[in-house]
Amino acid sequence: MGTTERLVVDLPAELVDGLRDSVRAGDFASESEAVEAVLRVFYGSDGAEEPDIETLRAFVAERIAEADAGRFVDTDEMFARLRTRYLAKVAERTGG
């Protein structure tokens, strides 16, 4: 990375707690690295095209039908999956 610049931001306490928890857990080396990774994901293109609205509607309808049929995924399990996918994207983008 080239030059860096200091930035001071005000964030809700729960976001700061989550950020610090991620650093403590070893997901990131520092708070700055975590914020940088989030911004890179936010501003970067992941190469995926956004689906059209009809595709999204069909996807949502399928998930609602699954829920109505009693097929659910445990919340903790789903968040663990999402966290793993997110961290893989961050590592891919940051070369880590």
Buried (B, 14 or more C-beta within 10 A) or exposed (E): EEEEEEEEEEEEEEEEEEBEEBBEEEBBEEEEBBBBBBEEBEEEEEEEEEEEEEEEEEEEEEEEEEEEEEEEEEEEEEEEEEEEEBBEBBEEBBEE
